[in-house]
Amino acid sequence: MIEKFRSKALKVAMAGDVSKLVPQVARRILGVLAVLDAAESLEDVQPLTGFHALQSDREGEFAVTITRNWRITFTPISVKNEEGETEFHVTRVDYEDYH
């Protein structure tokens, strides 16, 4: 489940308004967001093309390639639900060119 967005464009796209996304990649972005939102573990995200862990000062964050330079980045977290069970969530979801 996506808990928090850093990118306003991704947040509104998740709500159905893709007008702030580049049309050529909107479908890919929505697909990645759908996988992130439905994922029950990091293993559910790994099959995405371009999935990789970030390194150095961004250790603990992950990215999925959208285009040559642009990535959706996120941080996975574990959250306890009301029943005390651990759930997989993602936070700080962003769309960025960090190269």
SULWO-V515763 format. One record per residue. RES is the residue in three letters. SS is DSSP state (helix for helix, strand for strand, loop for the rest). BURIAL is 1 if it has 24 or more other ideal C-beta (glycine too) atoms within 12 Angstrom, else 0. D_LAST is the distance of its C-alpha to the last C-alpha in whole Angstrom. Layout:
RES|SS|BURIAL|D_LAST + RES|SS|BURIAL|D_LAST
This chain:
MET|loop|1|27 + ILE|strand|1|24 + GLU|loop|0|26 + LYS|loop|0|23 + PHE|strand|1|20 + ARG|loop|0|18 + SER|loop|1|17 + LYS|helix|0|21 + ALA|helix|1|20 + LEU|helix|1|20 + LYS|helix|1|23 + VAL|helix|0|25 + ALA|helix|1|24 + MET|helix|1|25 + ALA|loop|0|28 + GLY|loop|0|29 + ASP|loop|0|27 + VAL|loop|0|25 + SER|loop|0|25 + LYS|loop|0|22 + LEU|loop|1|20 + VAL|loop|0|19 + PRO|helix|0|22 + GLN|helix|0|21 + VAL|helix|1|19 + ALA|helix|1|21 + ARG|helix|0|23 + ARG|helix|1|20 + ILE|helix|1|19 + LEU|helix|1|22 + GLY|helix|0|23 + VAL|helix|1|20 + LEU|helix|1|22 + ALA|helix|0|25 + VAL|helix|1|24 + LEU|helix|1|23 + ASP|helix|1|26 + ALA|helix|0|28 + ALA|loop|1|27 + GLU|loop|0|29 + SER|loop|0|27 + LEU|loop|1|24 + GLU|helix|0|25 + ASP|helix|0|26 + VAL|helix|1|22 + GLN|helix|0|21 + PRO|loop|0|23 + LEU|loop|1|20 + THR|loop|0|18 + GLY|loop|0|15 + PHE|strand|1|16 + HIS|strand|0|14 + ALA|strand|0|14 + LEU|loop|1|12 + GLN|loop|0|13 + SER|helix|0|14 + ASP|helix|0|14 + ARG|helix|0|13 + GLU|loop|0|16 + GLY|loop|0|18 + GLU|strand|1|15 + PHE|strand|1|14 + ALA|strand|1|12 + VAL|strand|1|14 + THR|strand|1|12 + ILE|loop|1|13 + THR|loop|0|12 + ARG|loop|0|10 + ASN|loop|0|7 + TRP|loop|1|9 + ARG|strand|1|10 + ILE|strand|1|13 + THR|strand|1|13 + PHE|strand|1|16 + THR|strand|1|18 + PRO|strand|1|21 + ILE|strand|0|25 + SER|strand|0|28 + VAL|strand|0|31 + LYS|strand|0|35 + ASN|loop|0|37 + GLU|loop|0|40 + GLU|loop|0|42 + GLY|loop|0|40 + GLU|loop|0|38 + THR|strand|0|34 + GLU|strand|0|32 + PHE|strand|1|28 + HIS|strand|1|26 + VAL|strand|1|22 + THR|strand|0|21 + ARG|strand|1|18 + VAL|strand|1|17 + ASP|strand|1|14 + TYR|strand|1|12 + GLU|strand|1|9 + ASP|loop|0|6 + TYR|loop|0|4 + HIS|loop|0|0
